[in-house]
Amino acid sequence: MKTYLVTGATSGLGLQIALMLAQTGDARLILPVRDAARGEQLRRDAMAAGAIQVDTPSMDLASLKSVADYLGTLSPGHVPRLDGVLLNAGMQAANQLAFTRDGYETSFAVNHLAHYLLMDGLLPHLADGARVGWTASGTHDPKEASARMAGFRGARYTSAARLAQGDYGADTSPAQACKGAYATPKFCEVVAARLFAERLPDAAFFFSFDPGLMPGTGLARQHGRLGQFVWRHVMTRLARFMPGTSTTQRSAGIAVDLLLGRLGSDENGAYFNYTGGAVEPAPMTRDPRIAADLRQESDAMLRRFMRNG
């Protein structure tokens, strides 16, 4: 039996990934959830799809204490070794940046900090040959055509400390800051995959994955009614004519192939896109100064929550 942990599995891409893993018929799934009722429905659906066992522990990625509390329930010998981990959950602000109880900008906290903390705590529980991925986004790359069409300008990395405070420049409109606050933490996920690969090259195969633009998913849940209508009903019809687009089914299949080892790369820490190929992300992701800043500042912000911090 193989054990996989997937965040953000109650809807959209994460749900499809969980169900596809369940359909292998040899999977124990650990699917952390914020809402117990949705977690119970998820458990039933995954069991019906063929999972051998499904656990839906409580975890709110908007609360670093919640992530730390979950990690505190794990102990060697009492937790199955993880064959695969996909740090998939994500959120995007619509018109105004918000902040978590920890005092960090929510998109940065959920999309990067919480997953960084979670991965750090899961390292002792990885099985030999484990595969660990982060769901990134092509919006991090200013040259990505579909992202530009949607108004994204690429990642705007200054420092992790500034990003955690939602500082995207005084001359940036609130709507554009929200786009930057999505693209930049997703950029951080590409860098994080490489950081873990460099730090622990023999612990697992680490990767990041751009599932492409997938209209109809829950990513636009923070937007108004009009924005949600366009995302769910207009964009889904236009998607096949737009570059860089995919569907949840297609991209979930690629993610599952990556977790199962059907797809790979010679480079630990590689970046894959929705076609299943290893591709080159934005050049800034290889800047050693950015990597050093992200690691040092993330460690500093999370130190009080880390068990060995």
C-alpha positions in Angstrom: 0.0 0.0 0.0 1.3 3.5 -0.9 0.5 6.6 1.2 0.0 10.0 -0.3 -0.7 13.4 1.3 -2.4 16.1 -0.8 -3.4 19.5 0.4 -6.4 21.4 -1.1 -8.2 18.2 -2.0 -11.8 19.2 -1.3 -12.3 20.8 -4.8 -10.8 21.5 -8.2 -7.5 20.1 -9.1 -6.7 18.6 -5.7 -10.0 16.7 -5.6 -9.3 15.2 -9.1 -5.8 14.2 -8.0 -7.1 12.5 -4.8 -9.7 10.6 -6.8 -7.2 9.5 -9.4 -4.8 8.3 -6.7 -7.7 6.4 -5.1 -8.4 4.7 -8.3 -5.0 3.1 -8.3 -6.5 0.6 -5.8 -3.4 0.7 -3.7 -3.6 4.0 -1.9 -3.9 5.3 1.6 -4.7 9.0 1.3 -4.1 11.7 3.9 -6.1 14.8 2.9 -5.9 17.6 5.4 -9.0 19.8 5.4 -10.2 23.0 7.1 -13.9 22.0 7.1 -14.9 18.8 8.8 -18.2 18.3 6.8 -16.4 18.7 3.5 -13.7 16.4 4.8 -16.2 13.7 5.5 -17.7 14.0 2.0 -14.2 13.9 0.6 -13.4 10.7 2.6 -16.5 9.0 1.3 -15.8 10.0 -2.3 -12.2 8.8 -2.2 -13.2 5.5 -0.6 -15.9 5.0 -3.2 -13.2 5.6 -5.9 -11.1 2.8 -4.6 -8.8 4.1 -1.8 -7.9 1.6 0.9 -7.9 4.2 3.6 -8.6 7.9 3.8 -7.7 10.2 6.6 -8.9 13.8 6.7 -7.1 15.5 9.6 -7.9 19.1 10.5 -5.6 21.7 9.2 -6.1 25.4 8.2 -3.3 26.6 6.0 -4.2 30.2 6.9 -3.0 29.4 10.5 0.6 28.4 11.0 -0.3 27.1 14.5 -2.9 24.8 12.9 -0.2 23.4 10.6 2.2 23.0 13.5 -0.5 21.4 15.6 -1.0 18.8 12.8 2.7 18.1 12.6 2.7 17.7 16.4 0.4 14.7 16.0 2.9 12.8 13.9 5.5 10.6 15.5 7.9 8.1 13.9 6.6 4.6 13.9 3.0 5.7 14.3 2.6 7.4 10.9 2.8 5.6 7.6 5.8 6.6 5.5 4.8 8.9 2.8 5.4 7.8 -0.8 4.2 11.0 -2.2 3.3 14.6 -1.1 1.6 17.2 -3.2 1.4 20.7 -1.7 -1.4 21.8 -3.9 -3.7 24.1 -1.9 -3.8 27.7 -3.0 -5.8 30.9 -2.9 -5.9 34.2 -4.8 -7.2 37.5 -3.4 -9.5 39.5 -5.7 -9.6 43.2 -4.9 -7.8 43.8 -1.7 -5.0 42.0 0.2 -5.8 40.5 3.6 -3.7 39.3 6.5 -3.8 36.1 8.6 -3.8 36.1 12.4 -0.1 35.5 12.2 0.2 39.0 10.6 1.2 37.8 7.1 -0.4 38.6 3.8 -2.8 35.7 3.2 -1.7 34.6 -0.3 1.9 34.4 0.8 1.0 32.7 4.1 -1.2 30.0 2.5 0.6 29.5 -0.8 4.1 29.5 0.5 4.7 29.7 4.3 2.2 27.1 5.4 3.5 24.6 2.8 7.1 25.3 3.6 6.4 24.6 7.3 4.4 21.5 6.5 7.1 20.1 4.2 9.8 20.8 6.8 7.8 18.8 9.3 7.1 15.9 7.0 10.7 15.3 6.0 11.2 12.6 8.7 8.2 10.7 7.5 9.1 10.3 3.8 9.6 6.8 2.4 12.6 5.9 0.4 12.1 7.1 -3.2 9.3 9.5 -2.2 8.2 12.1 -4.6 7.2 15.6 -3.4 5.7 18.3 -5.4 4.4 21.9 -5.2 1.6 23.2 -7.4 3.1 26.3 -8.9 1.8 28.5 -11.7 2.9 29.9 -15.0 1.8 33.3 -13.8 5.2 33.6 -12.1 6.8 34.0 -15.5 6.3 37.5 -17.2 6.7 35.9 -20.6 3.8 33.5 -20.1 1.3 34.5 -22.7 -1.9 33.2 -21.1 -0.9 34.9 -17.8 -0.3 38.2 -19.5 -3.7 37.9 -21.1 -5.2 37.6 -17.7 -3.4 40.7 -16.4 -0.5 39.1 -14.6 2.9 40.7 -14.9 5.0 37.8 -13.5 6.5 37.5 -10.0 7.6 40.6 -8.2 10.1 39.3 -5.8 11.8 41.9 -3.6 12.3 40.0 -0.3 10.3 37.4 1.6 9.9 39.9 4.4 8.3 42.5 2.2 6.1 39.9 0.5 4.9 38.7 3.9 3.7 42.2 4.5 2.0 42.5 1.2 4.4 45.2 0.0 4.1 45.3 -3.8 5.0 49.0 -4.1 3.0 52.2 -3.3 2.3 52.7 -7.0 0.6 49.3 -7.4 -3.2 49.3 -7.5 -5.0 46.9 -5.1 -6.2 44.7 -8.0 -2.7 44.4 -9.4 -1.2 43.8 -6.0 -3.6 40.8 -5.7 -2.2 39.4 -8.9 1.3 40.0 -7.8 0.5 38.3 -4.5 -0.6 35.2 -6.3 2.1 35.0 -8.9 5.0 35.7 -6.5 4.2 33.0 -3.9 3.8 30.6 -6.8 7.3 31.7 -7.9 8.4 30.9 -4.4 7.1 27.4 -4.8 9.3 26.8 -7.8 12.3 28.0 -5.7 11.2 26.0 -2.7 11.3 22.8 -4.7 14.8 23.5 -5.7 15.8 24.5 -2.1 14.6 21.2 -0.7 16.2 19.3 -3.5 19.6 21.0 -2.9 19.3 20.6 0.9 18.2 16.9 0.8 19.0 15.5 -2.7 18.7 11.9 -1.4 15.6 12.3 0.6 13.1 12.5 -2.3 12.5 13.6 -5.8 11.3 17.2 -5.4 9.5 19.0 -8.2 7.1 21.9 -8.9 4.3 21.8 -11.4 2.3 24.3 -13.4 -1.1 22.8 -14.1 -1.9 25.6 -16.6 -4.9 27.9 -16.7 -7.9 25.8 -15.7 -11.1 27.9 -15.9 -14.0 26.6 -13.8 -11.9 25.7 -10.7 -12.4 27.3 -7.3 -9.5 29.7 -7.7 -11.8 32.6 -8.4 -13.8 32.1 -5.2 -12.6 35.4 -3.7 -13.9 37.3 -6.7 -17.3 38.9 -7.1 -20.3 37.3 -8.8 -19.4 38.7 -12.2 -15.8 37.5 -12.0 -16.9 34.0 -10.9 -19.5 33.8 -13.7 -16.9 34.8 -16.3 -14.4 32.3 -14.8 -16.8 29.4 -14.7 -18.9 29.9 -17.8 -17.2 32.2 -20.2 -13.6 31.2 -19.8 -14.4 27.5 -19.9 -15.7 28.0 -23.4 -12.8 30.1 -24.5 -10.1 28.0 -22.9 -9.4 25.7 -25.9 -8.5 28.7 -28.0 -6.1 30.2 -25.4 -2.5 29.3 -25.0 -1.4 27.8 -21.7 -4.8 26.3 -20.8 -5.7 22.9 -19.6 -8.5 21.1 -17.7 -8.6 19.7 -14.2 -8.8 16.2 -15.5 -5.8 16.5 -17.8 -3.6 18.4 -15.3 -4.6 16.0 -12.5 -3.5 13.1 -14.6 -0.1 14.7 -15.1 0.3 15.4 -11.4 -0.6 11.8 -10.5 2.0 10.6 -13.1 4.6 12.8 -11.4 3.7 11.4 -8.0 3.7 7.8 -9.2 7.0 8.2 -10.9 5.7 7.7 -14.4 7.2 11.1 -15.3 10.4 12.5 -14.2 13.6 14.4 -14.9 17.3 14.0 -14.3 17.2 17.3 -12.3 16.0 17.0 -8.8 13.9 20.1 -8.2 12.7 20.3 -11.8 9.7 22.3 -13.0 7.0 20.6 -15.1 4.1 22.1 -16.9 0.6 20.8 -17.9 2.0 18.9 -20.9 4.0 16.6 -18.5 7.3 17.9 -19.8 10.1 19.3 -17.7 10.5 23.0 -18.8 12.6 26.0 -17.8 10.8 28.4 -15.5 11.5 32.1 -15.3 15.2 32.8 -15.1 14.8 34.5 -11.7 14.0 31.2 -10.1 17.7 30.3 -10.4 19.0 33.4 -8.8 21.0 32.3 -5.7 20.4 35.5 -3.9 16.6 35.0 -4.1 16.9 31.4 -3.0 19.1 32.4 0.0 16.7 35.2 1.0 13.6 33.0 0.7 15.2 30.2 2.8 16.6 32.5 5.5 13.5 34.7 5.8 11.1 31.7 5.7 13.0 29.9 8.4 13.0 33.1 10.5 9.3 33.6 10.2 8.5 29.9 10.9 11.1 29.2 13.6 8.7 29.4 16.5 6.4 26.9 14.8 9.1 24.4 13.9 9.5 21.5 16.3 13.3 21.8 16.1 13.2 25.6 15.7 
